[in-house]
Amino acid sequence: MKTIDYYNKHAEEFTASTFEVDMESLYQPFLVFLPESAKILDVGCGTGRDTLAFKNKGYHVDAIDYSEELVKKATELTGIQVKYQSFYDLSEVAVYDAIWACASLLHCERNRLAEVLQKTLRALKPHGVIYMSFKYGDSDREKDGREFTDLNEQQAQELLAQFDQVILVQQWITVDKRPDREEEWLNLLWKKND
């Protein structure tokens, strides 16, 4: 897996470039739906930046990532034992109030996206929410040794239409929060309606 090799080799610089990014404006629309001591799963937690932020806000957080180096880093940084696991292998049922998949499912193969989303939705409790972000676009591409599945509004709509128990809460476009980036992101907030 090229993408995993990339994160294993570049864990240090990836941490340096992403850990300090202020994500508060993305947390807010998500957290507004959560009960006080909600249980959150951070899927593809990377450096553990968001895991740590949610932990510091008083939530119970589980985190997974499929890069062994990032699992080590995130465990160190958060004090939470991050699990070395792929999103393809999620098997929990109705465990989480919310799932946070920030810039992680964009590494899922397009033809397996619905399958992975089915697994994340199954891991959610009734009325749970999931946040996801993808680089804005419509292509499958490789850049700097990583593979990306981009998403636009129409593709997001087609994805959502495959699930009858889910409603779209919010969908919005943001510009990358890192100082040297201009890329646009598609942010999705879905709610499980049982």
Secondary structure, 3 states (H helix, E strand, C coil): CHHHHHHHHCHHHHHHHHCCCCCHHHHHHHHCCCCCCCEEEEECCCCCHHHHHHHHCCCEEEEEECCHHHHHHHHHHHCCCCEECCHHHCCCCCCEEEEEECCCHHHCCHHHHHHHHHHHHHHEEEEEEEEEEEEECCCEEEECCEEEECECHHHHHHHHCCCCCEEEEEEEEEECCCCCCCCEEEEEEEEECC
